[in-house]
Structure formats: structure tokens, C-alpha cells
Amino acid sequence: MNGDPQQGSVTLAALVAVLLLGLTALLTWQRRMDVSLKMIQDQARYMTAFHQAESALSWGLCQCWRGTREQCRQPPGEGFRACLQAGTASGSWLLRGESAVVPGLPAPVCLYRLVVGRPLAETGRAGAESGLVPVVDAEAPCHMLAPLPGGWLDYPPARRAQGVDRRGEVR
């Protein structure tokens, strides 16, 4: 019996190499899946905030506004809010829909819409001639908002130069 102590070690080494290669591939796949999961969670957080901001805009369009320089409203029990600000052009106003603070996002998501106002008593006719004019009287007539065609904005228009931050608030 001539026993060779080296017999089968090549097969064993090849098996260990294949196992290490498979383990490396699985760990790489695990890391990629972790990164993908984090991206999906971030996207879900953003979409939640975006839809809250859209809801704030829709809710704000249905509210009766007095036309003061700037006013914000928040529905009871909701985290989002809608704010109406005087626009840069006469008769136009800027409606800002702001999401609630969503954990994991650095700031609330804000969407903007250019709108005009028409007195509540007026039916069917909206335009610049019936737009909101800034008032300081709290007893001013109530105005309903009408969105301007193509008035969707992702940023506050021409307001950064005037010292207004991305949420539309004065710094």
C-alpha cells in the first residue's frame, strides 16, 4: 500500500475556491440589494411628501382666501399646508403647497402654482380683471382661486433674489 497523502487535495482546494467565489458573489449581491432598498425607501419618502404637497395645492384651490399679502392655512389633522402669496405680476398670486416634514427628508417638499382669484359671488368668470388685490382688512371679501394654465412651478419664481428661501418664506 503506497498511500499518497496528496491525493484529493486538489479537488478539495477547487471546492473551497468555488465556495469562496460563490460567497463573494452573494455578498456583492447583498450589498447591491441593500443599496437598492435604501434608494426605494428614499423614493417612497419623497413620493409621500410630493403627494402631500399636491394635496395641499388641491385643498388650497378649494378654500376661500381673503387676499392678504401672505396667508397660510392647514386643514385640521393634516401635516400639509397651503400658503397664498402676492405674485410678481399684478393680479396673479402664488399658491404654495407644502408637505409635512417626512422623516428621512431634509425639508418639506413645496410645489407652486400661479393662480388668480375671483370673488365668491362671481360665477363662471375668472380673469385678471377679477383677480385678488392685496388687502390688509380681515373683513375683505372672500375669493376663490382659479389656476392659470401652465402655471405649475417647482420653485418660487424670481423670489430668490429678493431674499426669499426655497419654501417661499422671507429670510
Residue pairs with C-beta under 8 A, 6 or more apart in sequence:
41 104
42 104
45 102
45 103
45 104
45 105
46 102
46 105
46 109
48 99
48 102
49 99
49 100
49 102
49 105
49 108
49 109
50 99
50 109
50 111
52 79
52 80
52 97
52 99
52 100
52 102
52 109
53 80
53 97
53 98
53 99
53 108
53 109
53 110
53 111
54 97
54 111
55 78
55 80
55 97
56 80
56 81
56 82
56 96
56 97
56 98
56 99
56 111
57 82
57 95
57 97
57 111
57 113
58 97
59 75
59 80
59 82
59 97
60 73
60 82
60 83
60 84
60 95
60 97
60 145
61 95
61 113
61 115
61 145
61 146
61 147
63 73
63 82
63 145
64 120
64 142
64 143
64 144
65 71
65 84
65 117
65 132
65 142
65 143
65 144
65 145
66 135
66 138
66 140
66 141
66 142
66 143
67 84
67 93
67 117
67 132
67 133
67 134
67 135
67 140
67 143
68 134
68 135
68 136
68 138
68 140
69 85
69 86
69 134
69 136
70 83
70 84
70 85
70 86
71 83
71 84
72 81
72 82
72 83
72 84
73 81
73 82
73 83
74 80
74 81
74 82
78 100
79 99
79 100
79 101
80 97
80 98
80 99
80 100
81 98
82 95
82 96
82 97
82 98
83 95
83 96
83 98
83 168
84 93
84 94
84 95
84 96
84 115
84 145
85 93
85 94
85 96
85 168
86 93
86 94
86 134
87 93
87 94
87 114
88 157
88 158
88 159
90 128
90 131
91 116
91 128
91 129
91 131
91 132
91 133
92 114
92 115
92 116
92 128
92 131
92 148
93 114
93 115
93 116
93 117
93 131
93 132
93 145
94 112
94 113
94 114
94 115
94 153
94 156
94 157
94 168
95 112
95 113
95 114
95 115
95 145
95 147
96 110
96 111
96 112
96 156
96 167
96 168
97 110
97 111
97 112
97 113
98 108
98 109
98 110
98 167
99 108
99 109
99 110
100 108
101 107
101 108
102 108
102 109
107 166
107 167
108 167
110 156
110 166
110 167
110 168
111 152
111 153
111 154
112 152
112 153
112 154
112 155
112 156
112 157
112 168
113 147
113 148
113 151
113 152
113 153
114 147
114 148
114 151
114 153
114 157
115 145
115 146
115 147
115 148
115 151
116 126
116 127
116 128
116 130
116 131
116 132
116 145
116 146
116 148
117 130
117 131
117 132
117 143
117 144
117 145
117 146
118 125
118 126
118 127
118 130
118 131
118 143
118 144
118 146
119 130
119 141
119 142
119 143
119 144
120 141
120 142
120 143
120 144
121 141
122 130
126 146
132 143
155 166
156 164
156 166
156 168
159 168
160 166
163 170
163 171
164 170
164 171
165 171
